[in-house]
Amino acid sequence: MRAFTIVLKESELAQSISNEAVAAAALHGVTLEIYDAVLGYNSQPLFEQYGIDKFLNYTMIDKPGHQGCF
């Protein structure tokens, strides 16, 4: 079985929790794949890299937290 988690590298707490989750998953035969989270304040260059620009005008994702989740 495979599972996925998204972890914010900039957060020591997130890293610690992720390590615990990987260990717990392994005990149950689950492979936990880790993906890097995006800190919303750093999302603009990624949006530009992928050609995402029209969404930034919507009020739903005008905040850094919303942009990181997007």
Buried (B, 14 or more C-beta within 10 A) or exposed (E): EEEEBBBBEEEEEBBEEBEEBBEEBEEEEEEBEBEEBBBBEEBBEEBEEEEBEEEBEEEEBEEBEBBBEB
